[in-house]
Amino acid sequence: MNQLPVITLRHLMIDGNKCIGMQFYASKLIHALIKTLDSPKWSAQYSMVYIANTPNHINSIFKAFKGSAWINCRYFYRNKPVFANAQEVDLSFLKRKAALASHPEACPGEYIQLLETKRYSINTARTYTGLFSEFIQYFQGRPLKEINENDIRQYMLSIVKSGKSLSYQNQAINAIKFYYEQVLDMPQRFYEIERPRKEQKLPTVLSEEEIQRIISSTTNLKHKAILVTIYSCGLRLSELLNLKIKDVQSDRGLLLITGGKGNKDRNTILSHTTLELLRKYYLAFKPKEYLFEGQDGGRYSVKSVQNIVKHSLKAAKITKRASPHTLRHSFATHLLESGTDLRHIQTLLGHSSPKTTEIYTHVSTKGLQGVVSPIERLKIEF
């Protein structure tokens, strides 16, 4: 059975107009059908045939090739994330900053508005707007719609040459794509931009003895409860700060995590020790809504938790560079070393892919203690 030829649709911007690009392997049949479309043209810049992007033209493409070719819309239609269950965010501070900026390189207001509408986190919004402003500045006021794939690749090359990290490069691509794909509604326009390969760095992990020292050296009850909750439940910092009193399911021995990374909910373990500590903390501090609140109510701040970890490390005389996320890494590694199945750890951490969880197999020392170096079989004089 012969397979139908494939025509891949692409979003293009040509002379300031939205167009439908069509990629395919040339054949007499395809060329003949292309000619039946309304005013098809050839783009030397993109090396593909294109027509104007209108609803009628999209329908005409499906009609013209029905039964003769398969239309690949993977890059043309795309589900854009709207974090419907995420908390509403107020990005008015970014809007004011953009409004006060008199230079043309300020991040467009519609860019910030869409970040707010789609409920991107404040940290992500701040990162995206900053990176996109740098992108605009690089092209010195040139109209954004005139910037093409080659320009983008040149810009990314300049970032690489400047020595920026791979994480920075990936965030820059995301910030640029957000404007063209979501603000301008052009899904995957810059599909040929190659992303840098992720660095395969092993996470920093504290030993159980070091965790014990950190917790023991922390005398403040609230600070101790925060450290124990992060470590014993394997939480991200944002998950800790978003915890509400009602999320503590003491009767089931579980902690409900709502709106985790990727806006996913999950349950994680709540040990008896952690529960007893939280009860003692609750009676002493009486939080009203969030499990951990600031002095004036509301969610506890990121900086405060970071400082707690910093001061606890110092008090425990631990010189490793560690952060709140190090406690999460340590939780996963210690579970693995104690024999917990990797799939259970994946569930507890809220990882979408088992590959993400597998990084801990490279950190764990389980099984290494019994390995004898071949040097022991040699006679070495010293």
Buried (B, 14 or more C-beta within 10 A) or exposed (E): EEEEBEBBBBBBBBEEEBBBBBBBEEEEEBEEBBEEBEEBEEEEEBEBBBBBBEEEBBEBBEEBBEEBBEBBBEBBEBEEEEBEEBEEBEBEEBBEBBEEEEEEBBBBEEBBBBBBBBBBBBEBBBBBBBBBBBBBEBBEEEEBBEBBBEBBBEBBEEBEEEEBEBEBBEBBBBBBBBBBBBBBEBBBBBBEBEEBEEEEEEBBBBBEEBBEBBBEBBEEBBBBBBBBBBBBBBBBBBBBBBBBBEBBEEEEEBBBBBBBBEBEEBBBBBEEEBBEBBEEBBEEEEBEEBBBBEEEEEBBEBEBBEEBBEBBBEBBEBEEEBBBBBBBBBBBBBBBBEEEEBEEBBBBBBBEEEEEBBBBEEBBEBEEEEEEEEEEEEEEEE
